[in-house]
Amino acid sequence: MSGDYSNSVESEEDDNSFDQLCRNLLAQNSSRYQEQTLELLAKGFLVGELNGYRFEYRIEKSECSFKFAVPPELELKQHARTYLNWRKSRKIKYLPQFFAQCEASLIEN
């Protein structure tokens, strides 16, 4: 039974460190995330490379997907997906958080 508790504690610590990493990335890259948000909403997609990862974000209707490949010459693979509010103002508010979560997941892997 104590083993189950220790796994729960480790999982909670992992969640806390991931959340902190997301908050740090959001604070450090706020202006870049805002620019990415506007570009993504205008074009419907965003392609780039960050720290050796080739990435692609795509918006279709009320859904945003994130794909990445490393090394960059590999095929892009689905990594994350989120559903968005239909209102543009809410997308502008939420997308920077999604960018931070996606980048944090790449850093942790």
Backbone bond lengths (Angstrom), bond angles and torsions (degrees), N, CA, C in turn:
res aa  C-N    CA-C-N  psi(-1)  N-CA   C-N-CA  omega(-1)  CA-C   N-CA-C  phi
1 M - - - 1.445 - - 1.521 110.82 -
2 S 1.330 117.02 -36.83 1.460 118.72 179.04 1.517 111.19 -66.08
3 G 1.349 117.38 -27.74 1.457 120.71 177.12 1.519 111.58 -64.21
4 D 1.338 115.62 -38.98 1.458 119.36 178.24 1.521 110.65 -63.86
5 Y 1.328 117.00 -39.49 1.463 121.38 179.89 1.526 110.50 -66.27
6 S 1.333 117.98 -41.82 1.464 120.14 -179.09 1.524 110.93 -65.76
7 N 1.339 117.50 -35.99 1.464 120.01 175.99 1.518 110.62 -65.25
8 S 1.318 116.62 -37.77 1.455 121.27 178.41 1.518 110.92 -65.35
9 V 1.331 116.34 -41.63 1.466 121.05 179.18 1.528 110.18 -65.25
10 E 1.338 117.14 -43.86 1.465 120.86 178.48 1.521 110.80 -61.39
11 S 1.323 116.11 -42.69 1.453 120.52 179.14 1.526 111.13 -62.69
12 E 1.317 116.66 -41.65 1.462 120.88 178.97 1.525 110.59 -65.43
13 E 1.325 117.13 -40.20 1.464 120.86 177.62 1.523 110.67 -64.34
14 D 1.340 116.71 -41.09 1.463 120.48 176.86 1.522 110.67 -61.79
15 D 1.336 116.35 -43.51 1.465 120.94 178.39 1.524 110.78 -61.12
16 N 1.337 116.71 -43.72 1.461 121.13 -179.82 1.521 111.34 -64.33
17 S 1.335 117.79 -41.76 1.464 119.73 -179.63 1.525 110.77 -69.30
18 F 1.348 117.21 -35.88 1.459 120.60 176.70 1.526 110.32 -65.33
19 D 1.333 116.31 -44.43 1.473 120.40 178.20 1.523 111.02 -60.61
20 Q 1.324 116.56 -41.19 1.461 120.22 179.50 1.530 110.78 -66.11
21 L 1.328 116.41 -40.61 1.464 120.38 177.31 1.527 110.06 -60.97
22 C 1.320 117.16 -42.78 1.473 120.87 177.70 1.525 111.12 -60.86
23 R 1.334 116.64 -44.99 1.473 120.14 179.14 1.527 110.84 -62.56
24 N 1.330 117.05 -41.39 1.468 120.64 178.95 1.520 111.25 -63.27
25 L 1.336 116.47 -45.79 1.462 120.16 179.25 1.521 111.25 -62.40
26 L 1.317 116.77 -41.18 1.459 120.97 179.36 1.517 111.03 -62.29
27 A 1.320 117.00 -41.29 1.469 120.95 178.94 1.528 111.38 -68.54
28 Q 1.323 116.97 -42.90 1.465 121.48 -176.26 1.526 112.92 -73.23
29 N 1.329 117.41 -30.24 1.469 121.15 -172.20 1.513 113.24 -117.63
30 S 1.297 117.14 22.64 1.458 121.88 -174.80 1.530 113.16 -52.98
31 S 1.309 117.61 -48.93 1.470 119.44 -177.38 1.533 111.23 -68.40
32 R 1.329 117.79 -37.70 1.476 120.12 177.69 1.523 109.82 -65.42
33 Y 1.330 117.34 -41.78 1.459 120.32 179.32 1.525 111.44 -64.50
34 Q 1.327 117.19 -37.05 1.469 119.76 177.57 1.530 110.42 -64.82
35 E 1.338 116.64 -43.37 1.469 120.36 177.50 1.528 110.71 -62.17
36 Q 1.332 116.56 -43.81 1.463 120.66 178.48 1.523 110.80 -61.35
37 T 1.314 117.13 -40.02 1.462 121.84 179.82 1.517 110.50 -59.86
38 L 1.316 116.62 -48.87 1.461 120.26 -178.64 1.526 111.60 -64.67
39 E 1.325 116.83 -40.09 1.466 120.54 178.19 1.527 110.78 -65.79
40 L 1.322 116.53 -44.58 1.461 120.56 179.75 1.525 111.43 -61.49
41 L 1.317 117.11 -43.03 1.461 120.21 179.24 1.524 112.01 -67.55
42 A 1.320 116.88 -34.10 1.463 120.57 -179.20 1.533 111.82 -74.19
43 K 1.331 117.23 -42.09 1.467 121.61 -174.58 1.528 113.83 -96.40
44 G 1.322 116.66 -26.46 1.453 120.01 -175.60 1.525 113.06 89.81
45 F 1.330 116.20 -7.69 1.460 120.87 176.96 1.516 109.40 -152.93
46 L 1.303 116.01 160.26 1.462 122.61 178.73 1.522 106.99 -146.39
47 V 1.317 116.18 124.53 1.458 121.66 -178.65 1.518 107.86 -123.38
48 G 1.326 116.67 140.78 1.452 120.36 178.56 1.504 112.01 -170.48
49 E 1.324 114.40 -169.89 1.457 121.05 178.03 1.521 108.14 -139.86
50 L 1.318 115.76 138.25 1.449 121.51 -178.87 1.520 108.93 -144.57
51 N 1.322 116.84 121.55 1.466 122.83 177.74 1.526 113.09 52.25
52 G 1.324 117.25 40.91 1.459 121.00 178.45 1.516 114.99 85.50
53 Y 1.303 117.75 -1.20 1.456 122.37 177.83 1.517 109.12 -102.62
54 R 1.308 116.92 130.17 1.457 121.57 170.54 1.520 105.80 -89.89
55 F 1.321 117.46 133.19 1.459 119.43 -176.59 1.515 111.63 -134.12
56 E 1.328 114.10 162.77 1.454 121.60 177.66 1.528 108.55 -148.97
57 Y 1.324 115.46 129.15 1.460 122.25 171.15 1.519 106.21 -110.68
58 R 1.323 116.47 142.39 1.453 121.56 177.63 1.519 109.97 -139.32
59 I 1.337 115.12 136.83 1.466 120.61 174.77 1.519 107.73 -110.49
60 E 1.325 114.67 128.14 1.463 121.47 174.45 1.516 106.82 -135.39
61 K 1.296 115.84 117.01 1.466 123.00 -176.29 1.526 109.68 55.22
62 S 1.315 117.96 -115.79 1.468 119.55 -177.31 1.530 111.01 -110.04
63 E 1.319 116.15 35.75 1.450 120.68 -177.20 1.528 110.09 -136.79
64 C 1.321 115.74 140.53 1.457 120.82 176.36 1.526 107.51 -122.42
65 S 1.334 116.82 130.90 1.459 120.50 178.88 1.521 109.68 -116.56
66 F 1.309 115.08 154.48 1.457 123.04 -179.81 1.520 107.95 -129.75
67 K 1.328 116.11 126.02 1.460 122.45 176.53 1.511 107.69 -125.24
68 F 1.339 116.33 152.11 1.456 119.46 176.23 1.514 110.42 -148.09
69 A 1.328 115.67 162.65 1.459 122.56 176.22 1.516 108.92 -144.06
70 V 1.313 116.37 138.39 1.457 122.60 173.30 1.513 107.10 -145.25
71 P 1.282 119.69 130.37 1.457 126.39 -9.35 1.537 111.35 -61.85
72 P 1.337 115.64 164.96 1.469 120.29 -171.99 1.527 115.58 -56.03
73 E 1.325 118.54 -23.21 1.465 119.01 -177.70 1.531 113.11 -79.47
74 L 1.305 118.26 -9.83 1.457 120.69 179.06 1.522 111.19 -75.37
75 E 1.315 115.26 163.30 1.456 121.33 178.76 1.531 109.98 -69.61
76 L 1.319 115.87 142.01 1.467 120.70 177.60 1.527 109.95 -67.05
77 K 1.333 116.22 138.80 1.460 121.39 178.60 1.522 109.75 -122.15
78 Q 1.325 114.49 141.35 1.461 120.09 178.22 1.519 109.55 -60.87
79 H 1.314 116.27 130.77 1.452 119.76 -178.53 1.526 112.26 -122.90
80 A 1.308 117.12 -39.83 1.466 119.77 -177.57 1.523 109.74 -150.51
81 R 1.319 113.81 155.42 1.461 120.42 177.92 1.519 107.26 -147.98
82 T 1.316 115.71 143.08 1.464 119.61 176.87 1.520 108.92 -141.02
83 Y 1.300 114.57 152.39 1.453 120.08 176.16 1.514 108.95 -96.72
84 L 1.327 115.90 140.66 1.458 122.32 -175.35 1.515 111.17 -115.20
85 N 1.306 114.99 150.45 1.446 121.49 171.46 1.521 107.66 -66.02
86 W 1.299 118.53 148.90 1.457 120.84 -178.80 1.527 112.43 -71.96
87 R 1.336 118.27 -18.83 1.465 120.83 -178.82 1.523 110.80 -77.69
88 K 1.305 115.84 132.00 1.458 121.29 -178.90 1.527 111.92 -60.69
89 S 1.315 117.89 -38.90 1.465 121.03 -179.03 1.530 111.31 -61.54
90 R 1.315 116.67 -37.09 1.468 119.85 178.57 1.529 111.27 -73.25
91 K 1.326 116.96 -34.07 1.464 120.15 175.48 1.527 109.98 -63.47
92 I 1.328 115.85 -43.64 1.470 120.44 -179.99 1.529 110.08 -61.57
93 K 1.295 116.96 -35.78 1.460 120.62 179.92 1.526 111.89 -74.64
94 Y 1.339 118.25 -38.67 1.457 121.73 -173.74 1.531 114.49 -85.57
95 L 1.316 118.76 -37.82 1.470 121.08 -172.32 1.534 114.20 -56.07
96 P 1.337 120.95 -40.21 1.460 118.52 176.80 1.536 112.82 -57.96
97 Q 1.319 117.12 -35.41 1.465 120.16 176.90 1.530 110.79 -66.55
98 F 1.318 116.39 -38.95 1.464 120.85 177.92 1.529 110.10 -64.81
99 F 1.339 117.20 -42.07 1.471 120.28 176.90 1.526 110.56 -58.56
100 A 1.317 117.05 -45.09 1.470 121.23 -179.95 1.530 110.85 -62.69
101 Q 1.316 117.46 -42.24 1.470 120.64 179.11 1.522 111.04 -63.47
102 C 1.330 116.88 -41.92 1.457 120.58 -179.79 1.527 110.87 -65.72
103 E 1.323 117.07 -44.56 1.458 120.01 179.13 1.531 110.67 -65.73
104 A 1.314 117.72 -38.59 1.463 120.79 179.09 1.531 110.40 -63.32
105 S 1.313 117.52 -37.93 1.455 119.75 179.97 1.529 110.86 -67.81
106 L 1.329 117.50 -31.27 1.464 120.20 176.54 1.536 110.66 -71.44
107 I 1.319 116.56 -39.24 1.460 121.09 -179.79 1.521 110.45 -65.71
108 E 1.329 117.33 -39.37 1.461 121.07 -177.72 1.518 113.15 -73.15
109 N 1.330 118.35 -22.45 1.478 120.45 -179.77 1.496 112.29 -80.83
